[in-house]
Amino acid sequence: MGNQAIIYGRIQCARAFKAGKKTGVILFNEAVLQSLPDKDDDWPFLTRHMFSVPQLGIAPVPERGFYKAQIVHFAASLKDEHHDGDQRNLGPKKYEHMLLKRLT
């Protein structure tokens, strides 16, 4: 039986709110998240299902959960079976390469 690793957090993207409308930055970031793989067999896993973003609300209060900056939430529960320090460093490098460098 392995150990469980729970990762969670948020990524604050560019301040890109404009009167309840999706800006180019918001649309771009949503496309980046959708471009992540549906399935990933290489540890540490990174799929689009680990991420979510608040949607714009309905008038007259369109900014509910979305005030000025787009926030990307992420969470996952993983089997933590890699005890080698080099393996542990793969996670941040993979996330940076596949996601963080691409978001605006």
C-alpha positions as CSV (number, residue, x, y, z in Angstrom):
1,M,0.0,0.0,0.0
2,G,1.4,3.4,-1.0
3,N,1.2,6.8,0.6
4,Q,-1.2,9.5,-0.5
5,A,-0.1,12.9,-1.6
6,I,-2.7,15.7,-1.8
7,I,-1.8,18.8,-3.8
8,Y,-4.1,21.8,-4.1
9,G,-3.8,25.5,-4.6
10,R,-4.5,28.4,-6.9
11,I,-2.9,30.3,-9.7
12,Q,-3.7,34.0,-10.0
13,C,-3.6,35.0,-13.6
14,A,-3.5,38.5,-15.1
15,R,-6.0,41.1,-14.0
16,A,-8.3,40.8,-16.9
17,F,-11.9,41.5,-15.9
18,K,-13.9,43.8,-18.1
19,A,-17.5,44.5,-17.1
20,G,-18.6,40.9,-17.0
21,K,-17.2,40.0,-20.4
22,K,-14.5,37.4,-21.2
23,T,-11.4,39.1,-22.4
24,G,-8.8,37.7,-24.7
25,V,-6.6,36.8,-21.7
26,I,-9.5,34.8,-20.1
27,L,-10.3,33.0,-23.3
28,F,-6.6,32.2,-23.9
29,N,-6.1,30.8,-20.4
30,E,-9.3,28.7,-20.8
31,A,-7.9,27.3,-24.1
32,V,-4.6,26.5,-22.3
33,L,-6.4,24.5,-19.6
34,Q,-8.5,22.7,-22.3
35,S,-5.3,21.8,-24.2
36,L,-4.0,19.8,-21.2
37,P,-4.3,16.0,-21.7
38,D,-7.4,14.1,-20.7
39,K,-5.2,11.3,-19.4
40,D,-1.6,11.3,-18.4
41,D,0.3,8.0,-17.7
42,D,3.6,9.6,-16.6
43,W,4.1,10.5,-13.0
44,P,3.5,13.1,-11.7
45,F,0.1,13.3,-13.5
46,L,-1.2,16.4,-15.0
47,T,-4.6,16.5,-16.7
48,R,-7.2,19.2,-17.4
49,H,-9.5,17.5,-14.8
50,M,-7.3,18.8,-12.0
51,F,-8.1,22.4,-12.8
52,S,-11.2,24.7,-12.7
53,V,-11.9,28.4,-13.1
54,P,-14.9,30.4,-11.8
55,Q,-17.4,31.2,-14.6
56,L,-18.7,34.7,-15.0
57,G,-22.0,35.3,-13.2
58,I,-25.3,36.5,-14.6
59,A,-26.3,40.2,-14.7
60,P,-26.8,42.4,-12.7
61,V,-23.8,40.9,-10.8
62,P,-21.6,39.3,-13.4
63,E,-18.4,39.3,-11.3
64,R,-19.5,36.7,-8.6
65,G,-16.4,34.6,-8.0
66,F,-14.6,36.5,-10.7
67,Y,-13.5,40.0,-9.6
68,K,-10.7,41.5,-11.7
69,A,-8.4,38.6,-11.8
70,Q,-8.9,35.1,-13.1
71,I,-8.1,32.4,-10.5
72,V,-7.3,28.9,-11.6
73,H,-8.0,26.3,-8.8
74,F,-6.3,22.9,-8.8
75,A,-6.4,19.8,-6.7
76,A,-5.5,16.2,-6.9
77,S,-5.0,13.1,-4.8
78,L,-2.0,11.0,-6.0
79,K,-0.2,7.9,-4.9
80,D,3.1,9.1,-3.6
81,E,5.4,6.2,-4.4
82,H,8.5,8.0,-5.5
83,H,11.0,8.3,-2.6
84,D,13.9,9.4,-4.7
85,G,14.6,13.2,-4.5
86,D,15.1,13.4,-8.2
87,Q,11.6,12.0,-8.8
88,R,10.1,14.6,-6.5
89,N,11.5,17.4,-8.5
90,L,9.7,16.3,-11.6
91,G,6.3,17.7,-10.5
92,P,7.2,21.4,-10.4
93,K,9.2,21.1,-13.6
94,K,6.4,19.4,-15.5
95,Y,3.7,21.9,-14.2
96,E,5.9,24.8,-15.1
97,H,6.6,23.5,-18.6
98,M,3.1,22.3,-19.5
99,L,1.1,25.0,-17.8
100,L,2.6,27.9,-15.8
101,K,4.7,29.2,-18.7
102,R,1.7,29.2,-20.9
103,L,-0.9,31.0,-18.8
104,T,-1.2,34.8,-19.0
